[in-house]
Amino acid sequence: MIDLIDFFLKIATIFSIVMSAGMVLSNNVYTFISLLISLVLIIFSILRKRKDKH
């Protein structure tokens, strides 16, 4: 279960980064929001990795 959640988070971060990269050409507001979402997902994944180590 935990591995699947980590895998889903990685897919979500990659998807949001790709979406933000595509939206740079169209709208800056959506790009900023998607970048914030990707940063939050990356922070959550790092925190989960640190919790698993300890």
BELTAUR-V24417 format. One record per backbone hydrogen bond with DSSP energy under -1.0 kcal/mol. CO is the residue of the C=O (numbers start at 1). NH is the residue of the N-H. If there is no record, write none. Layout:
BEGIN
co->CO nh->NH
co->CO nh->NH
END
This chain:
BEGIN
co->1 nh->5
co->2 nh->6
co->3 nh->7
co->4 nh->8
co->5 nh->9
co->6 nh->10
co->7 nh->11
co->8 nh->12
co->9 nh->13
co->10 nh->14
co->11 nh->15
co->12 nh->16
co->13 nh->17
co->14 nh->18
co->15 nh->19
co->16 nh->20
co->17 nh->21
co->18 nh->22
co->19 nh->23
co->20 nh->24
co->23 nh->27
co->27 nh->31
co->28 nh->32
co->29 nh->33
co->30 nh->34
co->31 nh->35
co->32 nh->36
co->33 nh->37
co->34 nh->38
co->35 nh->39
co->36 nh->40
co->37 nh->41
co->38 nh->42
co->39 nh->43
co->40 nh->44
co->41 nh->45
co->42 nh->46
co->43 nh->47
co->44 nh->48
co->45 nh->49
co->46 nh->50
co->47 nh->51
co->48 nh->52
co->49 nh->53
co->50 nh->54
END
